């Protein structure tokens, strides 16, 4: 019986994973100080490179599948941002173009197909309702629209695109604490459209409940050398129960994650940033043992 129960758990996880594993990113992550706008008229081009290592899958009921389980990924993002004003409020329309590959995938000894290509493009438009430079206080509302143009093959266990519209509304801000310290906090709600081509037969309607994410960063800019910034962060993500043709498939995701970040302006307009992330707890998905990101930012 224990073997049969484990086998059924694995089969359920495989089915759910094949239906819902699309973009390797579960939510809209913010870096430290992202919610501080640049001066109006500034343009920014950013390039992200992220490598992630996963060595276990945790089912919705908390069972960890480790033997013969893993998934590696590389995700790159090209991002363009233009800072301007609308009615005296800072505004920054932007576009993000993700791409990458998912590889070395297996679950309980069963191999998962690799995948590569482009992800779903993202349109974002943060609007700062508060931007007080004297007190170091900001507050922004940030809508994100995910456009289903990424690489997608119905029924494949791994995909870069998701074949569905998504909309995320993020609110958050920053507060300077003095002596070089700044705190940033944000909260997201993600809405999911329907994927009407979810299975290999070219049918199947996949629906998903809202997901939520809370993030907080504490950053430090040394007063003696303001070209550096160091930060520690925490993220909590939950929700997203899914249904195929109206029947719950038992899939949702909850995770707690810690983050460390360091950034350096090499010149007044060129910044290099490194980020290390690790999941502390996961239910309903692969647990990230390590995620390493590099970001290059150019202002002009």
C-alpha positions as CSV (number, residue, x, y, z in Angstrom):
1,X,0.0,0.0,0.0
2,X,2.7,2.6,0.8
3,X,4.3,1.9,-2.7
4,X,0.9,2.2,-4.4
5,X,0.2,5.5,-2.6
6,X,3.6,6.9,-3.6
7,X,3.0,5.8,-7.1
8,X,-0.4,7.5,-7.3
9,X,1.1,10.6,-5.8
10,X,3.8,10.6,-8.4
11,X,1.3,10.1,-11.2
12,X,-0.9,12.9,-10.0
13,X,2.1,15.2,-9.7
14,X,3.2,14.3,-13.3
15,X,-0.2,15.0,-14.7
16,X,-0.5,18.3,-12.9
17,X,3.0,19.3,-13.9
18,X,2.4,18.5,-17.5
19,X,-0.6,20.7,-17.5
20,X,0.6,23.7,-15.7
21,X,4.4,23.9,-15.9
22,X,4.9,26.8,-18.4
23,X,7.0,29.8,-17.6
24,X,9.6,28.9,-15.0
25,X,8.8,32.1,-13.1
26,X,5.8,31.9,-10.8
27,X,5.2,35.6,-10.2
28,X,6.5,39.1,-10.8
29,X,9.6,39.4,-8.7
30,X,11.0,42.8,-7.8
31,X,14.7,43.6,-7.2
32,X,15.6,45.9,-4.3
33,X,15.0,49.6,-5.1
34,X,13.0,48.8,-8.2
35,X,10.2,51.0,-6.9
36,X,12.3,54.2,-6.9
37,X,11.8,56.0,-10.3
38,X,14.6,57.5,-12.4
39,X,14.3,61.1,-13.4
40,X,11.8,61.9,-16.2
41,X,13.3,61.5,-19.7
42,X,15.6,58.7,-18.6
43,X,15.7,55.5,-20.7
44,X,17.0,52.2,-19.4
45,X,17.9,48.9,-21.2
46,X,18.3,45.9,-18.9
47,X,19.5,42.4,-19.6
48,X,18.8,39.6,-17.1
49,X,20.4,36.1,-17.0
50,X,19.1,33.6,-14.5
51,X,20.2,30.0,-13.8
52,X,18.1,27.8,-11.5
53,X,18.7,24.4,-10.0
54,X,15.9,22.2,-8.6
55,X,16.4,18.9,-7.0
56,X,13.0,17.9,-5.5
57,X,9.3,18.2,-6.2
58,X,6.8,18.8,-3.3
59,X,3.2,17.7,-3.9
60,X,0.2,19.7,-2.7
61,X,-0.1,17.5,0.4
62,X,3.5,18.0,1.4
63,X,5.1,14.8,0.0
64,X,8.7,15.5,-1.3
65,X,9.8,13.5,-4.4
66,X,13.6,13.6,-4.5
67,X,14.9,10.3,-6.1
68,X,15.2,10.8,-9.8
69,X,13.9,14.3,-9.6
70,X,15.3,17.6,-10.9
71,X,14.9,20.5,-13.3
72,X,17.4,23.1,-14.5
73,X,16.6,26.3,-16.3
74,X,18.2,29.3,-18.0
75,X,16.0,32.3,-18.4
76,X,17.0,35.6,-20.1
77,X,15.0,38.8,-20.2
78,X,15.6,41.9,-22.3
79,X,13.8,44.9,-20.9
80,X,13.3,48.5,-22.1
81,X,12.0,51.2,-19.8
82,X,11.2,54.9,-20.5
83,X,10.6,57.2,-17.5
84,X,8.3,60.1,-18.0
85,X,5.6,62.2,-16.2
86,X,1.8,62.1,-16.5
87,X,0.1,65.0,-14.7
88,X,3.1,65.5,-12.5
89,X,3.2,61.8,-11.6
90,X,6.2,59.6,-12.5
91,X,5.3,57.0,-15.1
92,X,7.5,54.3,-16.7
93,X,6.0,52.2,-19.6
94,X,8.1,49.2,-20.4
95,X,8.3,46.0,-22.3
96,X,10.0,42.7,-21.3
97,X,11.0,39.9,-23.7
98,X,11.8,36.6,-21.9
99,X,13.5,33.7,-23.5
100,X,15.4,30.6,-22.4
101,X,15.5,26.8,-21.9
102,X,14.3,24.2,-19.5
103,X,16.4,21.0,-19.3
104,X,17.6,18.0,-17.2
105,X,14.0,17.6,-16.2
106,X,12.8,14.4,-14.4
107,X,10.2,13.6,-11.8
108,X,10.5,10.4,-9.8
109,X,12.7,8.8,-12.5
110,X,10.4,9.8,-15.3
111,X,12.1,12.1,-17.8
112,X,10.6,15.4,-18.8
113,X,11.1,16.8,-22.3
114,X,13.4,19.8,-22.6
115,X,12.0,23.0,-23.9
116,X,13.5,26.2,-25.3
117,X,12.3,29.3,-27.1
118,X,10.7,32.6,-26.1
119,X,8.4,33.3,-23.2
120,X,5.3,35.4,-23.2
121,X,6.1,39.1,-23.7
122,X,5.2,41.3,-20.8
123,X,3.9,44.9,-20.9
124,X,4.1,47.0,-17.7
125,X,3.3,50.6,-16.8
126,X,4.2,51.6,-13.2
127,X,2.6,54.8,-12.0
128,X,4.0,56.5,-8.9
129,X,1.3,58.1,-6.8
130,X,3.9,59.2,-4.2
131,X,7.5,60.1,-5.1
132,X,8.8,62.3,-2.2
133,X,12.6,62.6,-2.7
134,X,13.0,64.6,0.6
135,X,11.5,61.9,2.8
136,X,12.6,59.0,0.6
137,X,9.0,57.8,0.2
138,X,7.5,56.2,-2.9
139,X,4.3,54.4,-3.6
140,X,3.5,52.9,-7.0
141,X,0.7,50.9,-8.8
142,X,2.1,48.6,-11.4
143,X,0.0,46.7,-13.9
144,X,1.6,43.8,-15.9
145,X,0.0,42.2,-19.0
146,X,1.4,38.8,-20.2
147,X,0.7,38.4,-23.9
148,X,0.4,34.7,-25.0
149,X,3.0,34.7,-27.8
150,X,5.6,32.5,-26.3
151,X,6.7,29.0,-27.5
152,X,4.0,26.5,-26.5
153,X,3.3,22.9,-27.5
154,X,0.0,21.5,-26.1
155,X,0.5,18.5,-23.8
156,X,4.2,19.0,-23.3
157,X,5.4,18.8,-19.7
158,X,7.7,21.9,-20.2
159,X,6.9,25.1,-22.0
160,X,8.3,28.6,-22.1
161,X,5.0,30.1,-23.1
162,X,1.7,29.5,-21.3
163,X,-1.0,29.9,-24.1
164,X,-3.1,32.1,-21.9
165,X,-3.4,35.8,-21.0
166,X,-2.3,36.8,-17.5
167,X,-2.7,40.1,-15.7
168,X,-0.8,41.1,-12.5
169,X,-1.6,44.1,-10.4
170,X,1.2,45.1,-8.0
171,X,1.2,47.8,-5.4
172,X,4.2,48.8,-3.3
173,X,6.7,51.4,-2.3
174,X,9.9,52.3,-0.5
175,X,10.8,54.2,2.6
176,X,14.3,55.6,3.4
177,X,15.2,54.8,7.0
178,X,18.4,56.9,7.2
179,X,22.1,56.0,7.4
180,X,21.9,54.4,3.9
181,X,19.1,51.9,4.7
182,X,15.9,51.6,2.7
183,X,12.9,49.2,3.0
184,X,10.8,48.2,0.0
185,X,7.5,46.3,0.3
186,X,5.0,45.1,-2.3
187,X,2.0,42.9,-2.9
188,X,0.7,41.3,-6.1
189,X,-2.5,39.7,-7.3
190,X,-2.3,37.6,-10.5
191,X,-5.3,36.8,-12.6
192,X,-5.2,34.0,-15.2
193,X,-7.0,33.6,-18.5
194,X,-8.1,30.2,-19.8
195,X,-5.8,27.8,-21.7
196,X,-8.2,26.1,-24.0
197,X,-5.5,23.9,-25.6
198,X,-4.0,22.3,-22.5
199,X,-3.6,18.6,-23.5
200,X,-1.8,16.7,-26.3
201,X,-5.2,16.1,-28.0
202,X,-5.5,19.8,-28.6
203,X,-8.5,20.1,-26.2
204,X,-8.9,20.7,-22.5
205,X,-9.7,23.9,-20.7
206,X,-7.2,24.8,-18.0
207,X,-8.4,27.4,-15.5
208,X,-6.5,28.8,-12.5
209,X,-7.5,30.7,-9.4
210,X,-5.6,33.9,-8.5
211,X,-2.2,33.8,-7.0
212,X,-0.7,36.2,-4.5
213,X,2.8,37.3,-3.6
214,X,4.2,39.5,-0.8
215,X,7.8,40.8,-1.1
216,X,10.0,42.8,1.2
217,X,13.6,44.1,0.8
218,X,16.0,45.8,3.2
219,X,18.8,47.5,1.3
220,X,21.9,49.4,2.3
221,X,23.9,51.9,0.3
222,X,27.2,52.7,2.1
223,X,27.3,56.5,2.5
224,X,31.1,56.4,1.9
225,X,30.6,54.8,-1.6
226,X,27.1,55.2,-3.0
227,X,27.9,53.2,-6.1
228,X,27.4,50.0,-4.1
229,X,24.1,48.6,-2.8
230,X,23.5,45.5,-0.7
231,X,20.1,43.9,0.1
232,X,18.4,41.0,1.8
233,X,14.8,40.0,0.9
234,X,12.0,37.6,1.5
235,X,9.0,36.5,-0.7
236,X,5.9,34.6,0.1
237,X,3.7,33.2,-2.7
238,X,0.4,31.3,-2.5
239,X,-2.8,30.4,-4.3
240,X,-3.4,29.2,-7.8
241,X,-5.6,26.1,-7.5
242,X,-6.1,24.7,-11.0
243,X,-9.0,22.9,-12.8
244,X,-9.0,21.0,-16.0
245,X,-12.5,21.0,-17.7
246,X,-13.9,22.1,-14.4
247,X,-12.3,19.4,-12.3
248,X,-9.7,20.3,-9.7
249,X,-6.4,18.6,-10.4
250,X,-5.0,19.1,-6.9
251,X,-2.4,21.6,-8.1
252,X,-1.5,24.9,-6.4
253,X,1.7,26.4,-5.2
254,X,2.9,27.9,-2.0
255,X,6.5,29.0,-1.4
256,X,8.7,31.0,1.0
257,X,12.0,32.3,-0.4
258,X,15.0,34.3,0.8
259,X,17.2,36.5,-1.3
260,X,20.6,38.2,-1.3
261,X,21.5,41.0,-3.7
262,X,24.5,43.1,-4.4
263,X,24.8,45.9,-7.1
264,X,27.6,48.2,-8.3
265,X,27.5,51.2,-10.6
266,X,30.6,50.6,-12.7
267,X,30.1,54.1,-14.3
268,X,27.3,56.7,-13.6
269,X,25.1,55.0,-16.2
270,X,26.2,51.3,-16.1
271,X,25.3,49.0,-13.2
272,X,26.0,45.3,-12.6
273,X,23.9,43.4,-10.2
274,X,24.0,39.8,-8.8
275,X,21.2,38.0,-7.0
276,X,21.0,34.7,-5.1
277,X,17.7,33.1,-4.2
278,X,16.6,29.9,-2.4
279,X,13.3,28.4,-1.5
280,X,12.8,27.7,2.2
281,X,9.5,25.8,1.8
282,X,7.4,24.8,-1.2
283,X,4.1,23.0,-1.7
284,X,2.8,22.0,-5.1
285,X,5.9,22.5,-7.2
286,X,9.6,22.1,-7.8
287,X,11.7,23.5,-4.9
288,X,14.5,25.9,-6.0
289,X,17.7,24.9,-4.4
290,X,19.5,27.9,-5.9
291,X,18.7,30.6,-8.4
292,X,21.5,32.8,-9.5
293,X,20.8,36.0,-11.5
294,X,23.0,38.6,-13.2
295,X,21.5,41.9,-14.3
296,X,23.2,44.6,-16.5
297,X,21.5,48.0,-16.5
298,X,22.3,50.8,-18.9
299,X,20.8,54.3,-18.5
300,X,20.7,56.9,-21.3
